[in-house]
Amino acid sequence: MQSLCLILTRFCLSAWVGAAVIFVINGVQDVTFQPFDSLVRDQLITLHFPIYYTVGWVLLAGAFLGSLGIRSKQLLPRWKSNLVLGLVILTLAISLIDYFWIYQPLEAMITPPGSPRPAQFRGYHQASKYVNSLNILLTFIAAILINLPVLRQSATIQNTSVPDVE
């Protein structure tokens, strides 16, 4: 069961980092593509970001459940599994804070699509960039930690005989 949890954690963390990076690349291309006017850009934001958060929460919840199952000392050192679990909990919390206190106000500012942006928009947008960057960085660190090879120590000490020289 622990091996399955390790696979789940590794997959979910790696998948979320990859998906988030691809999403950011596509998002930047969408909003900088000259033929799109502000109406289309606003519609793309309200169309894509709910999917971004949903995929993130599903993958981070999978990583959370998987990291709960690897907390014994059999597969990973306890410190490493606790650190990964802590990073996953932190990224989930940051993601929820970002969604409710940053993204939803931003979405309200661009609804209806094409409407003029209020003065607070820039501050919220900057906060969103920094918070999402931090979140992806923390997930990347957790993914690196969980994917590093594990050095296994044998439970029995192997006795290598050395000839006595007297």
N, C-alpha and C positions, 0 to 999 in steps of 0.2 A: 504494500500500500504506500509506503514511504517513497519508493521509486516512482510510482505514478504521480504522487504529489510533487516530487522534484521535477518531473517532466512537465507537469502542468504549470508550475511556477516559472520554469525556464521559458516555456513557450509563450505564456501570457506576457511576461515582462519584455521579452524580445519582440514579440508581435506588436505590443503597444508602442515601443520606441520606433519601430519601423513604420507603423501606420501613422503615428503623429508626425514624423518627419515628412512622409509623403503628403500628408494633409497640408502641412505648412507650405511645402513647395508648391502644391496646386493652388492653395489659397493666395499666395503671393502672386502667382501668375494670373489668377482670375482678377484680382483687384488692380493689377498694373497693366492689364491688356487694354490698349487704347480704344478699340472699338466699343468696349462696354461703357455705358454711361452709369451715372450714380444709381439710377433706378435698378438696372440689372445687377450691379455690384451689391446693393442692399438686399436684393432678392437672393443672390447667391449666398450671402452671409447667413440669412435666416433659414436657408435650405440646408447648408452644409454643417453649420456648427452644432445643431442638435444631434446629428449623426456622429460628429467628432466626440462629443461628450458621452453619448451612449456606448460607442465602441470602447472608449477609454474606461468607463465604469465597468463594463462587462469583463474586459481583460484584467483590470486591476482587481476586481472582485475574485476572478479566477486565481490570480496571483496570491491574493490574500488567503483564500481557502487552501491553495497548495502550500503556501508557506506555513500555515498552521500545522499541516501534516508532516513537516520535515523538522520539527523542533527537537526531536530526540537526538542523541549523540551518534546515531548509527550511520547516517549518510554525510552529515556536515558537522563541523564543530558548532557547539551551541552558540557561541558568540556570532558566528556568521549567519546562522538561521535567524537569530533574534534581530540582527542588524537588518537583514533583508525584510523581515516582517515589519520592523519599525519604519523602514523606508516606504514599504507598500502602504502602510496605514497613513503615513504622512502625505504621500502622493494622493491617496483617496481623499483625505481631508482637504488638501489644497485644491483639488479638482472640484469638490463640492462648494467650497468657498468661492472659487473662481466663477462657477456657474451661477450661483445665486446672487453674489454681491458685485460681480463685474459683468459677466455676459448678459444676464437678463436686463440690467439697466442699459447696456449698450444696445441690445435688441430693441428696447422701447424707444431709444433715441433715433433709430432708423426706421421706425414704423410710423406712418406708412412709408413704403420704399420711395426713395427719391426726395424725401423731405429734407429741409436744411438741418444741418447738424448743430446741436446746441454747444455752448462753450465747454461744457464738461466732457464732451465726447473725446477730445484728445487725451485728457488725463485718464479716462477709463480705458481707452485703447492702449495707451502706454502701459498701464497696470496689467492689462490682459497679456500683452507681449512678454512682460517680465515674469509674471506668475506662470504662464504656460512654459516659458523657457526653463524656469526653475523646476517645474514639475517634470518636464521631459529629462532634464539633467539628473534629477534624483532617481527617476525610473531607469535611466541609462546606467547609473552607478549600481543600482540594485541588480540590473540585468548582468552587468559585468561580474559582480560578486557571485551571483548564483551560477553563472556559466563557467567560472574558473574551474580548472580540474581539481579534483579532490585527491589529496595524498592519503592513501589508506595505510594505516599501520596495522600490522598483524597483531592479533590478540595474544598469540604465543610468541615468545622471544625465541628466535632461531639460534640454536647453539652451533657456532662454527668452531670446529675443533682445531686447535693449534697444537702441533706436536711439542711436547715438553722437551726442552733441550737442557740437559744437565751436565 
